[in-house]
Every structure is written in C-alpha cells, then in structure tokens.
Amino acid sequence: MSSGKANLWRKLQTGAIWCAFYFLLWLILAAAEAPLFGLLLAMFAAWVSVGINNTRWFIRLSALPAFIIFFLIELWLGAWDVARRAVHPAVPLNPAWVSYPLKTTDEQVRLLLSALTGLLPGTLASHYQQGELHVHVLDQQQDWADIISRLESHLTRLLTGIQP
Amino acid sequence: MIEALSTLLLWLGGAFFVVGTVGLLRFPDVYSRLHALTKADTLGLGLVILGLSLRADRLATVLLMLFIWLLVMASSATACQLLARYQLQSDKDSSDGSE
C-alpha cells in the first residue's frame, strides 16, 4: 500500500515538473498571451508525459558544447550530402537496411539516438529492438557505423555522464 | 555587411528547402525521400533563422526563433522516425501477405 502511495507521489512530482516545463514553453512561444488556455494544455501534455512514462531528463552541461558542435557539423554534412545526391545524377544512391549493435543500455540515450540518427549524414533509424538499432542508409559503402557510434558516445556523455 | 550576410543565409536556407523537395520528387523510395526532407529542411530552417537573427533588434526574438528551430527539429526527427517505422511495418505486412 505504501509503495503504491510512493509511486503515486513520484508520478505527481514528475507530472508537476513536466507541467511547469510545458507552461514555460507556452509562455515563451505565445508571448504570455492566453495563460489559462496554456495552463490547460500544459496539464494535458504533462498527463500524457506521465502516461507514456517519460521520466525526467538530466543533461551534463559540461558535455553540451562538444555535443552541439558535433551535431551542427554533422547536420550540415548530412544536408549537404543529401542535396548533392538530389541534384547530381552522377552521385549514386545505394540504399539498404542495416543493423547497428547498440553499446549503451540507457533507455534515454537509445531513444534520443534513434531520433537524431535521422539528422546525421546518410542515416535514418526506424526503431531499436533487442540491442540493435535498425537503420536505413543512403549509401552502403559509406562508414555509417562510425557516425552513429560517435553520436552514441556524445549522447552517453551528455545524458549519463559516463565516458564511453 | 551584416545585411549582406543575412541575405546570403536566407537564400542558402531557401535553397536547402528547394533541394529537399527535389530529393522528395527524385529519390526512388519512401525512406530515401525521408532522408532528403528531414535533413535538408532542418538545416534550411536553421539557416533562415540564423539569417533572420542577424536582422533582429532584440535578443529575445533571437532566442524565440532558436527555440522554434529546436522544437521543429525535435518534431521532424520524431515524425521521420515514425513514418519510417510505419512504412517498414506495411512493407513487411504486404510481403507476408503475398507469400
């Protein structure tokens, strides 16, 4: 009974933090207009967040600059690569589905890695299952595993503080 | 000088949007098309926002635009992944059905 109570208390706490975060988001984006409507939306969004078991995210600020620089460079390279392939018929497409063995067991790192892989050069993840990330690559010859591995290391440092 | 740099960034951002759309039309399958749209549009919007930031007269406006970019990036990365997952599942279903 007491563990159920503790569980409920933790959920309420997480919900309150999400609600505050979403409400702040609303205030910034809507320039503080219609705060009541914003609060209702924030409460709904917080309820969904708790419902899908979205726990709190902690970021190691010391790992943030390296991550941002890495990410912006790769984003630029990825968009440039796809632009070249789109307008230049001579640059070949050699798409395939490949599996990337995940090194991390951290759920938040896996989730973010799966989402952000789509912004790296030539890679796009659909999901992860049994320790493997399913990735669509534009060119099989390209060293896609190295790019994903570097993103994984950055995210591990950023979200867990562990040096991979 | 700043005005010229801003104009250059706005044009460059626009060009990436156009190229993303060219990729959408030219690439052979759904997954490759998703690559084109997600990457080119995310960078395109980033460059447009950078270009507009150079013209902004308040820091708050710049931060707001950066914030919008982050949110758009988060939603496009997520949507792209969900679309790829959905298409992969439908491909599997249709190949299972045809066997």
Interface residues (C-beta under 8 A of the other chain):
Chain A: I28 L29 L75 W76 G78 A79 D81 V82 A83 R85 A86 V87 L93 P95 S114 A115 L116 G118 L119 P121 G122 L124 A125 S126 H127 H134 H136 L138
Chain B: F16 V19 G20 V22 G23 R26 F27 P28 D29 Y31 S32 L34 H35 A36 T38 K39 A40 T42 L43 G44 G46 L64 F67 I68 M73 A74 A77 T78 C80 Q81 A84 R85 L88
